[in-house]
Amino acid sequence: MNEQNIKIVSERNFGFAIYFDPFDCSIQVFEKRGLNPSGQIWEQLVEKYCLEYDININDVEFDSESDEFVAYSKNKKELQKITQTLSDLIENEILLDDFLDQLSNDDLSSFQTPEVFISNLEMNLDAFAYTNHNLTINDPIEIEFQLGFQKHEDALKTCSITNKKGFKSYLGQDYENHPIIATKKIIPTIQNIQTEITFFLELAKKFNGKFESYIANFQQLSQLDKLDHWKRIE
């Protein structure tokens, strides 16, 4: 992939946007580290790159998910800096590897407390009012939980358990860390979020895996069914 494949599009209410498939390039650089090239990791890479090279992106807002890198801005020139940054990292795997080295384990695997998650969710529900069908913090929100496992069979066992708990479960294809994403609608209270975090931490421990992250899908529509590298496990 090169810069011309990373498009800036017009976006109602936000001016302009970049939507980038994080699984569409440089897979081997992430796989050798046992990482999923999620949208959130690419977001952290872009922010670290821009900080390193003193590139001003103050007018850019990020809203990346597991399966998509997303950036918005009313300033098209600042999004052009993002496309150039992505291209620089994609086209130079040594540079990409170096910036992955600079990300700490906490950067790569930490997840928000329920309190911070809900606070951010409230702000984003307001910001994305035109796409979220007027959802409020009191409504069920689609939330995606991501884990990685050492063995394929353990990932499958986990999908079986999450399915029984009412989640839709997806298994990443051909990744060394055997990632899964489990998603379902949840009313985002602190108690509900903490219950699910505890559930996934226990699953990860039971099957020698790692609970990596959880995010809200503000548009209430998972893109996973459209991606060849993710398979729905039923």
Secondary structure by P-SEA (a helix, b strand, c coil): cccccbbbbbbccccbbbbbcccccaaaaaaaacccccaaaaaaaaaaaaaaaccccccccccccccbbbbbcccaaaaaaaaaaaaaaaacaaaaaaaaaaccccccbbbbcaaaaaaaaaaaaaaacccccccccccccbbbbbbbbccaaaaaaaaaaaaaaccbbbbbcccccbbbbbbbbccccaaaaaaaaaaaaaaaaaaccccccccccccccccccccccccccc
